[in-house]
């Protein structure tokens, strides 16, 4: 398994964001929380025991309770400092679930799975922690996220130093996420993506927001060499040249993959076996059946 992310740095970034909490910069987490809650609200069932995985502020847990579809929510976080008053919180590393097998009806993961080195292993832990017919929902930053920032940082560094190091985390494609769900053993997996475009006056407030989100560069392969003012000035120039609107404001893209999957259960709908259909397609469509010539007859 490749170690892409630095767990110690991820923890440092998240705790720093918690200490200097800027609610305006947490818009992505708010969007994810609302979307997850909306998806729970339309499910025709009640979830007695829910778990929120590494939701930082706990806003997703709050939104779940407001749906009226959830009995209780336990939050899992990397440090007790993330607990709010009245929270039921368990402490565990970001890739380890402190949950008993088949112990939860619902598990949600708002904007944290993209920071796991062993994402397949983490998904398997989640599936095992769900009761049969339990539901998993997640919001995961996907490919296309911060594509403009990635471009200008790489270009600026290549211009100024003749080389470049990774400065924006890699993000998964929606199809890859779907394949990981299947690999982990989830039934009825569904993935879809929403793209959000946010505008800023310049690259600097964008980078401040990313820091406030706990999304500063967490890569093991990052350069340890400090960046100077010249680098940031050139990156800002490139951003303004390539990704600004008529009013001079720049665009930043955030793509969020929304995921759902169920722990297998015998009651769930299963695909029919080939040849088991009871009605011909032509009859269902109320049309005439046309027999095509065989290969030898053509």
Secondary structure, 3 states (H helix, E strand, C coil): CCCCECHHHHHHHHHHHHHCCCHHHHHHHHHHHHHHHHHHHCCCCCEEEEEEECCCCCHHHHHHHHCCCEEEEEEEECCHHHCCCCCCEEECCCCCCCCCCCCEEEEEEECCHHHCCCHHHHHHHHHHHEEEEEEEEEEEEECCCCHHHHHHHHHHHHHHHCCCCCCCCCCECHHHHHHHHHHCCCEEEEEEEEEEEEEECCHHHHHHHHHHCCCCCCECCCCCCCCCHHHHHHHHHHHHHHCECCCCCEEEEEEEEEEEEECCCCCCCCCCCCCCCCCCHHHHHCCCCCCCCCCCCC
